[in-house]
Amino acid sequence: MGSKHSKGTTSTSDPVPFKSFRVPFVDLEEATNNFDDKFFIGEGGFGKVYRGVLCDGTKVALKRRKIESSQGIEEFQTEIEMLSQLRHPNLVSLIGYCDENNELILIYDYMENGNLSSHLYGSDLPSMSWEQRLEICIGAARGLHYLHTSGIIQCDVKSANILLDENFVAKVADFGLSKTTHGSVVSTDVKGSFGYLDPEYFRSLQLTEKSDVYSFGVVLCEVLCAKPAIVAALLREQVNLAEWAMNWQKKGQLEQIIDPNLFGETAMKCLAYPGVDRPSMGEVLWNLEYALHLQEPVIQENSTIPIDELSLQINDFSHVDTSSNAAQIGTLNS
Ligand SMILES: Nc1ncnc2c1ncn2[C@@H]1O[C@H](COP(=O)(O)OP(=O)(O)OP(=O)(O)O)[C@@H](O)[C@H]1O
């Protein structure tokens, strides 16, 4: 949950009506040995995240708002409102929250294997098999499909917000920017993360479920190419992975960067412009499940080939027209 998007107020009094989820601060101090650095997992826009163990033995992750920050209250409330109503095996579970004094802390089920992006690039973690990747994408698609059929747009779909439990089951996380729309088009300020933002939403400020589909298409590209959504390529401007992959597709050479037997076409359909040409999340899910079904014999044959070998050939970004992305990034930063 990133405070970069927050428009919250500064009052901390009774921020949410779900008192049954409330956990005393002293219990959280105990769970983390007083927020000891040894328990620190990472940091996002909202604040630091710690692992901990509650007195009943439940392993948890605690997201603690930066004390100096006056932002994040609106996202804190949205997160609690959304997650206290939603339950699905592919959504992260909110166990409770703490809003004592100046503290705002969200308490989640602890996800043993962290987030999807750290398994794709930028870490020493072992490469995941194709089958595992596809199953993770299917899990995340199920979570998003459930959200969309519940009338909710997640609004910040990215690989860092797909968490993995001890069995590598995908759980969609971070609902601070989510919107309840019940299928209608909503006018709103642009929110989301660089590299994942639907260009149509960016231009029109009209939010629909297809914006999540676009962002999920970028996640599929990351999974297929083992590259981050924004790639700093040699001396050039930052390169947007989605546009780079679509350029290869336009040239009819998608197989140059990804194995055509996998789910490249599904990823490309998610990135279609205009948004009405994109599939629904249910169709994406069906396509991925079908890809898994088709892949089973192929996966068995290739199961020892790490993705890095496939992505070795995709380091040439010289064909990308970065002008429109650079414009988008520039505008977002301003
Ligand atoms: N329930 C959880 N279990 C385990 N690790 C978690 C959990 N929730 C978050 N993390 C980890 O904590 C770190 C910070 O996450 P956080 O969601 O605050 O920020 P982010 O998604 O990295 O960035 P942003 O604030 O821009 O969305 C990440 O490494 C994330 O994987």
The ligand as an SDF file (V2000), in Angstrom:
LIG
                    3D

 31 33  0  0  0  0  0  0  0  0999 V2000
    1.3870  -10.6200    4.5030 N   0  0  0  0  0  0  0  0  0  0  0  0
    2.6780  -10.5420    4.2100 C   0  0  0  0  0  0  0  0  0  0  0  0
    3.4950  -11.5830    4.4530 N   0  0  0  0  0  0  0  0  0  0  0  0
    4.8190  -11.5210    4.1380 C   0  0  0  0  0  0  0  0  0  0  0  0
    5.4230  -10.4570    3.5860 N   0  0  0  0  0  0  0  0  0  0  0  0
    4.6410   -9.3740    3.3290 C   0  0  0  0  0  0  0  0  0  0  0  0
    3.2500   -9.3520    3.6270 C   0  0  0  0  0  0  0  0  0  0  0  0
    2.7480   -8.1430    3.2570 N   0  0  0  0  0  0  0  0  0  0  0  0
    3.7800   -7.4510    2.7430 C   0  0  0  0  0  0  0  0  0  0  0  0
    4.9240   -8.1800    2.7850 N   0  0  0  0  0  0  0  0  0  0  0  0
    6.2540   -7.7550    2.3060 C   0  0  0  0  0  0  0  0  0  0  0  0
    6.6320   -6.5410    2.9340 O   0  0  0  0  0  0  0  0  0  0  0  0
    7.3380   -5.6950    2.0240 C   0  0  0  0  0  0  0  0  0  0  0  0
    6.6610   -4.3170    1.9620 C   0  0  0  0  0  0  0  0  0  0  0  0
    5.3490   -4.4980    1.4130 O   0  0  0  0  0  0  0  0  0  0  0  0
    4.3320   -3.2990    1.1500 P   0  0  0  0  0  0  0  0  0  0  0  0
    3.0660   -3.9190    0.6540 O   0  0  0  0  0  0  0  0  0  0  0  0
    4.2540   -2.4270    2.3540 O   0  0  0  0  0  0  0  0  0  0  0  0
    5.0020   -2.4180    0.0350 O   0  0  0  0  0  0  0  0  0  0  0  0
    5.2040   -2.6460   -1.5270 P   0  0  0  0  0  0  0  0  0  0  0  0
    4.0530   -3.4120   -2.0950 O   0  0  0  0  0  0  0  0  0  0  0  0
    6.5740   -3.2390   -1.7150 O   0  0  0  0  0  0  0  0  0  0  0  0
    5.2310   -1.1600   -2.0780 O   0  0  0  0  0  0  0  0  0  0  0  0
    4.0330   -0.1040   -2.2140 P   0  0  0  0  0  0  0  0  0  0  0  0
    3.8540    0.5100   -0.8830 O   0  0  0  0  0  0  0  0  0  0  0  0
    4.5230    0.8460   -3.2210 O   0  0  0  0  0  0  0  0  0  0  0  0
    2.8200   -0.8490   -2.6850 O   0  0  0  0  0  0  0  0  0  0  0  0
    7.3510   -6.4280    0.6840 C   0  0  0  0  0  0  0  0  0  0  0  0
    8.5850   -7.1150    0.5750 O   0  0  0  0  0  0  0  0  0  0  0  0
    6.2180   -7.4320    0.8080 C   0  0  0  0  0  0  0  0  0  0  0  0
    6.4470   -8.5780    0.0240 O   0  0  0  0  0  0  0  0  0  0  0  0
  1  2  1  0
  2  3  1  0
  2  7  2  0
  3  4  2  0
  4  5  1  0
  5  6  2  0
  6  7  1  0
  6 10  1  0
  7  8  1  0
  8  9  2  0
  9 10  1  0
 10 11  1  0
 11 12  1  0
 11 30  1  0
 12 13  1  0
 13 14  1  0
 13 28  1  0
 14 15  1  0
 15 16  1  0
 16 17  2  0
 16 18  1  0
 16 19  1  0
 19 20  1  0
 20 21  2  0
 20 22  1  0
 20 23  1  0
 23 24  1  0
 24 25  2  0
 24 26  1  0
 24 27  1  0
 28 29  1  0
 28 30  1  0
 30 31  1  0
M  END
$$$$
